Amino acid sequence: MKTSLLSAAIVSALVVASPASAAKRGHADTARGDAVAARAKALLANRAVANQAQAASADEFIPGAVLVDADGTEHVRFQRLYQGLPMIGGDLVVHSRNGQVAGISQTLATSARPGLAAGISSGRAIVAASTDFATAFDAPPGARLVVYARGPQPVLAYEVTMSGIRADQTPTEMRYIVDAGNGSILAKWDEVHTAKPGRDKGGCTDPVAAEGIGHSLLEGTVALATSNCGNGYELVDQTRGGGSTTNMGMRQNGMGSVYADADNTWGNGLLNDAATVAVDAHYGISVTWDYYLDRHGRHGIADDGVGATSRVHYGRNYANAFWRDSCFCMTFGDGDNGVTTNPLVALDVAGHEMSHGVTSHTADLEYDGESGGLNEATSDIFGTMVEYYANNPADPVDYLIGENIYANNPGTLALRYMFKPSLDGTSPDCYIPELGDIDVHYNSGVANHFYYLLAEGAVVPDGFGADTEFGLTPGDLVCDGNTAITGIGREAAEKIWYRALAVYMTSNTDYAGARAATLSAAEDLFGAGSDEQNAVAAAWNAVSVM
C-alpha cells in the first residue's frame, strides 16, 4: 500500500495547497479585528518597520489572530509569504499602540531570501522523505515549495506531508522539510501531539441544553453538560460550543458515535460500563473550557466559541492520548483497562491535549527541537492548572503529569514530574546546549521546572513521598544553588505563561526566546522591575536558561 500510494503521488500532478489564508479573529468582534489587522499591516508598509521585520521587497504578510489589551495596545500575528511561497519560521507578531509600533516578536534574523529555482523535483523530495517514514501511508503524500526560515539563512525547500498509523496505533501526520537543492532532510515533526513519547454531532435535530450526572473512573460523581433530544440524551455540550464525546469502539478510523442515554445518568464508575471513561473525557472537556474562559478570557480552543470532539475507546490496548488539529479532536486510548494502565482520560491529560490545540491557534510552536519542548511544556503547565482549577477532592491537585494513568505499576508514579523532571529517568532538570536534540516530551522538563519554581518557589511539594521516598531537599530543586526563590503563586504564573504564548512566542521560539517572552509578559501584567518580573528572571536562572 505504501509503495502504490507513493508511486501514484509521484506520477500524478501534486496539488499544492494554498500558501496561506487569514486566520479566524477568534471570539472578538470580527469587524474590529479586521480593522486592527489592517492597521498593523499598514504599519508593515513603512520602510523602517519593514526593516525591523526583516522584510524583503517580495514579502507578503497575511494577518491572523488579533489581541487588544485594555490599554489599547494591539497585537496582530502574521504569516509571511515570499513571492507567494509560505515562509516556515517567518511568522511574527506586530505590537502597536496609537499607530506606533511598540515592538515585533519574531525569530527571523535576516532579510536575505533564497533563489526559487528548485534543483530537484517534488517527486524526488517525496522519495527522500519516504525513506524516513517507516509506516504505511493511509493517503497519498503531498509536497509544496516553501521557504524554510528556521535556520540562520532561509532555504528553498519542499514541505512533504505523509500520514499513516504507527505500529503502536498512534496516527501520524509527518511534515518533512526537504532541501529543494540537494534532497536532504532539513527538519521533520509530527502534527499529532501525544501525551507520551512514542465530528460526529449525534442524531439530535432540536437539542436543548441539559445537565446530567456522571459516575467517572477517576473524578468521582460529576455534573455533565448534555443535550436533551426529546426522546433521550447525548454527550453533546450545548453550552460550550457543541463539544461532544464519542465512542470509537476500539476502532482507529472515523469519529466514532456520540454517546446516547435514556435517563441522563452516565457510567457506573467502573470499567465494565463503556460510558464510565466517556464521563471522565466529557468532564475534562468542560473543565478545560471553563478554565480558559475564566482565567484567560478564551472562548474555546480556537477562541471562536466552537467545541471540540473527544474520542474514547480508541484502538486496542492503546496506552496514549493525542490531539489532532485536522479533526479538531482529542483521542484517548484504554491502556490495558486497569491491569497496569488505566484509560488515558485523566483530567490533567485532557487539559494537556486541549492545550495543544490552544498552542496551535496561538504561537503554533513547531513540534520539534526546543520549540517542540515548549509546546509540550505548555500543555503540561495548563493541564496542571486545569487540575488545580477543578480542585476536585476525588483527584488531589499536584504537579505530577498523568499520575492517575498508572493502576498497578510499581516504581512509576507519573508520566512527568514538574518540580524535578529527572525523576522520570530521562528529562533534564537544567538547560544544556543539546536540549533540542532530546524528544520533546523530555526537553519540555526544563520549562516545566521553571514554571514550578515561578509559581511555588524552591519548596519540596507535600505528599506522594517527594521528601521521603525521593528524599528531595530545596537544593535539589534548583540548578544554581538559589534556594531562596519565592513563588509568585499559580494565578500570576499562569497569566504570565499564557500571555507569553498568546502575544510574544512564535513558531520557532526557543528557550532563550521563552525567557524573553515571559519577561515581557510579566512587565505587561505587573510592571517593569516588579517582584513578578524579577521572579521570572530568577526562575529561569534556576534552570540555567540565561
Secondary structure, 3 states (H helix, E strand, C coil): CHHHHHHHHHHCCCCCCCCCCCCCCCCCCHHHHHHHHHHHHHHHCCHHHHHHCCCCCCEEEEEEEEEECCCCCEEEEEEEEECCEEEECCCEEEEEECCEEEEEEECCCCCCCCCCCCCCCHHHHHHHHHCCCCCCECCCCEEEEEEECCCCCCEEEEEEEEEEECCCCCEEEEEEEEECCCCCEEEEEECEEECCCCCCCCCCCCCEEEEEEEECCCCCEEEEEEEECCCCEECEEHHHCCEEEEECCCCCCCCCEECEECCCEECCCCCCCCHHHHHHHHHHHHHHHHHHHHHHCCCCCCCCCCCCEEEEEECCCCCCEEEEHHHCEEEEECCCCCCCECCCCCHHHHHHHHHHHHHHCCCCCCCCHHHHHHHHHHHHHHHHHHHHHHCCCCCCCCCEECHHHECCCCCCCCCEECCCHHHHCCCCCCCCCCHHHCCHHHHCHHHHHHHHHHHHECCCCCCCCCCCCCCCCHHHHCCCCCCCCECCCHHHHHHHHHHHHHHHCCCCCCHHHHHHHHHHHHHHHHCCCCHHHHHHHHHHHHCCCC
